[in-house]
């Protein structure tokens, strides 16, 4: 039988669950302790405040994203890799959706986290540029360097603001679904439609359709 998670890990997982379902601003350390049926003192033994919990969750998000947002080693990228990137992005957006929803507040509240996020954002944009360049080099996408730069930046803007758009459209954060986030991936894919090479068009467009969600299911 596997060992039960240690208290520190339970605090992280419970916080993530509560932040995602209720919004970070609605959740206090007392709420987290009550949810876990532990004393506030026990929680403070592991984390000095809520910002420390958020910083740890961000570290995990950062590690997860940078773990997959890179070109494959020792071979050319393929459309199968494209699907891998998309599914990995969707999973990260869903698992850490409170970070996307409450991003401006979180960064305003914690200057150190803001610095970390700026550096993370810059690394992600550079990595995404390299991936798009890789798809261009193998002839899946037909793009110039300037087009890759613009597509990368536009895609990053969509991905990092999509959850907030959904919350604004719904006026609530409690009814978001993974399916709604799937449409956010589709919005990024829509940016590259005009750049798909004829030889790859059928396969790529089939992939695109797996992320399409009708607009009337979103707003």
N, C-alpha and C positions, 0 to 999 in steps of 0.2 A: 504493500500500500504506500502511495506517495505521501511524503511528509506534508502537513498542512502549511500553507504560506505563513511566513513570519509576519509579525505585526507591521513592520515597516512596509513590506510589500502589500499587505492588506490595506493599509492606509492609502497607498498610491492608487490601487485599483478601485477602492471605494470612492476616492476623490474624483477620479476620472469618470466614474459612472454618474456621480452626482453632478459634476460640472456639466457633463454632456446633457443630462436630462433636465436639469433645473437652471442652468446658467451659473457661471462662476460667481457672479455678484450676489446671487441668492444663497450661496452656500458658505457657511462659516466653519471654522475648525470645530466648534461645538456640534454643529450638524453632523460633521464627519465622524466625530467620536461617538455621538449617539447612534448613528447608523451602524457603526461597528460594535456597539455595546462595550466600549472601552472608556476609561476616564480621560478627560482632557489632558491631564498630566501625563498619561501614557503616550498620547499623541505628541505632546510637546517634547517628550524625551527623544523622539525620532525626528521631528521637524519643529523648528523654532516658531514658525508662523505659516500662514497659508501660502505666502509667496515662495517659501522654500519647497512646498509641495508642487506648486506650479512649475518651478524651475526644474525639478526632477522630471516631471511629466514632459516638459519641453525637451529635455535632454534625450528622452526616449524617442520622441517624435523626430527630433533632429537626426538621431542615429538611424532610425528606420528609413527616413527619406533618403539620406545620403548613402545608405546601404544599397539601394536599388537604382538610384539616379546616376548611373554611370554606364559607359559603353562596355559591351562584353569584351573580355580579354582573349586575345589570341585568335579572333575570328571576326568576320564582318557582321554588322547588325542585320537582322532579318525582320520580316513582318511579325514573326512569332515574338521577337523581342519587343516590338511595338505593343503587342497585346499585354505582355508582361508589365511594361511600364504603366500602361493605362490601368490595369487591375490593381497594381501596387499603389498608384496614386489614389484610386477610389478607396481602397482599404484604409490608407492613412488619413484621408479626409474624413471618413466615417468614424474611425476609431478615436481621432483627436478633434472632433468637430467643434468642441467648445473653443479651441485655440483660434479657429478661423472665425467663429461667430463673435467672440469677445476680444479680438486681437488688439484693436486700438486702445481699449480700456486697459488691457493687460500691459501693453507697452508703456502707456502713460503712467501706470502705477509702479513700474519697476524699471528704472533707468538701466540697470545691469542687463535685465532681460531684453530691453530694447536694443542695446548694443549687440547682444548675442544674436538677436533676430536679424538685424541688419547684415551682419556678417554671414549668417546662414542663408539669407535671401540672395546675397551676391554670389555665394558658392553655388546655389541651386540654379541660378540663371546661367552661370558659366557652364555648369554640367549639362543643362538642357540644350544650350547652344551646341555643345560638342556632340550630343546625341542627334540633334537635327542635322548637323554637318555630316555625321556618320551615315544617316539615311540618304542624304544628298549624294555622298560619295559613292554609294552602291547603286544609285539610280532609282530608289524608291520615291524620293521627292526630287523635283527639279527646281532648285532655288539658288539664288545668289547669296553671298555673305550678308549683304544688307537685308535681304528678305528673311533670312534665318534669324538675324538679330531682332527684327521687328516682330516676327512670329513668336519667338521665345518670350519677349517682353509682354506681348499681348496675352499669351497663354498664361503666364505667371499672374498677371493682373486678374484674369478670369478665375483661376483656381483659388487664389487667396481671398477673393471677394464673393465667391459663389454662395457660401453658406449664409453670409450676411444678407445677400440679395433675397434668398429664400425666406429668411426670418422676417425681413421687411415686407415681402409679398404676403406672408401668412400672418404677420403681426403676432406671432408666437414662436417659441423655439421648441415646444414640446412635441410637435407633430411632424418633425422632419423624418424622412426615411432615406435609406441607402439608395433607393430608386431615384429620389430627387437629386441626390448628389451625382448619380450616373449621368444625368442630363448635363451637369457641369463639365464632365469629361467630353461629352459630345460637342459642347460649345467650343472647346479648344480644338477638337478635330475639325470642326466646320471652318476654322481659319486656314486649314491647309488644303482644302478641297481643290483649289485651282493649281496646286503645285504637284499633285500626284502624277507620277509618270504613267503613260498609257499602259505599259506592260504590267504595272502593279495596281492599276485602278480597280479592277473587279475585286481583288482580294482585300484591298484596303477599304473600299466602300462597304464590303460585307462586314468588315470589322467595325466600321463606323456605326452601322445599324444596330449593333448589339448595345450601344450606349444611348440610342435615341429614346426619349420619353416625351410623349405628347405634351404640348404646352398647357393644355387644360388640366393636366394632372399636377401642375406646379403652382398655379396661381388661381 
